[in-house]
């Protein structure tokens, strides 16, 4: 199996989850984990399983304005936030706009604060819709992984993401 995990990450949590999902998938085949800006059409076309995830901002997938707000937050003098190395580029929305039709299995994930989805929203819902629009068939319902209000992953979330990755490979 050839899997590609595409992620967008502002402060590193979604990046960590993407890496953990990739680790879970690796026992089943070849896996590439890439930030959205490196998810070329050639790379995506080679995938038998495409897993896509991003942070939840403003109840959904990031927008240019929410990404800029995250950059501004991290650059404040009293901020303890650190931008992910690939944070300052286009996001998943723009990537999906340029993505053609793809024929493979897929799954969607997000990171968000652990509150009711009605309060936080879920980026994975928008990701799921876009995956289906591009011709991909889902092998699992969208999954959320949780971050604390201090912007660190909940204990055990990386291990849960790795297990989810294994379950995606088995479902494919």
Secondary structure as the mmCIF struct_conf table of DSSP 4:
data_model
#
loop_
_struct_conf.conf_type_id
_struct_conf.id
_struct_conf.beg_label_comp_id
_struct_conf.beg_label_asym_id
_struct_conf.beg_label_seq_id
_struct_conf.end_label_comp_id
_struct_conf.end_label_asym_id
_struct_conf.end_label_seq_id
STRN STRN1 UNK A 2 UNK A 7
BEND BEND1 UNK A 10 UNK A 12
HELX_RH_AL_P HELX_RH_AL_P1 UNK A 13 UNK A 26
TURN_TY1_P TURN_TY1_P1 UNK A 27 UNK A 28
BEND BEND2 UNK A 29 UNK A 29
STRN STRN2 UNK A 30 UNK A 35
HELX_RH_3T_P HELX_RH_3T_P1 UNK A 36 UNK A 38
HELX_RH_AL_P HELX_RH_AL_P2 UNK A 41 UNK A 45
TURN_TY1_P TURN_TY1_P2 UNK A 46 UNK A 46
BEND BEND3 UNK A 48 UNK A 48
STRN STRN3 UNK A 49 UNK A 55
STRN STRN4 UNK A 57 UNK A 57
TURN_TY1_P TURN_TY1_P3 UNK A 58 UNK A 58
STRN STRN5 UNK A 59 UNK A 60
BEND BEND4 UNK A 61 UNK A 61
HELX_RH_AL_P HELX_RH_AL_P3 UNK A 64 UNK A 75
BEND BEND5 UNK A 76 UNK A 76
TURN_TY1_P TURN_TY1_P4 UNK A 77 UNK A 78
TURN_TY1_P TURN_TY1_P5 UNK A 85 UNK A 86
BEND BEND6 UNK A 88 UNK A 89
HELX_RH_AL_P HELX_RH_AL_P4 UNK A 92 UNK A 98
BEND BEND7 UNK A 104 UNK A 104
STRN STRN6 UNK A 105 UNK A 113
BEND BEND8 UNK A 114 UNK A 115
HELX_RH_AL_P HELX_RH_AL_P5 UNK A 117 UNK A 120
STRN STRN7 UNK A 121 UNK A 121
HELX_RH_AL_P HELX_RH_AL_P6 UNK A 123 UNK A 133
TURN_TY1_P TURN_TY1_P6 UNK A 134 UNK A 135
STRN STRN8 UNK A 137 UNK A 138
BEND BEND9 UNK A 139 UNK A 140
STRN STRN9 UNK A 143 UNK A 147
TURN_TY1_P TURN_TY1_P7 UNK A 149 UNK A 150
BEND BEND10 UNK A 151 UNK A 151
STRN STRN10 UNK A 153 UNK A 153
HELX_LH_PP_P HELX_LH_PP_P1 UNK A 154 UNK A 154
TURN_TY1_P TURN_TY1_P8 UNK A 155 UNK A 156
HELX_RH_AL_P HELX_RH_AL_P7 UNK A 157 UNK A 171
#
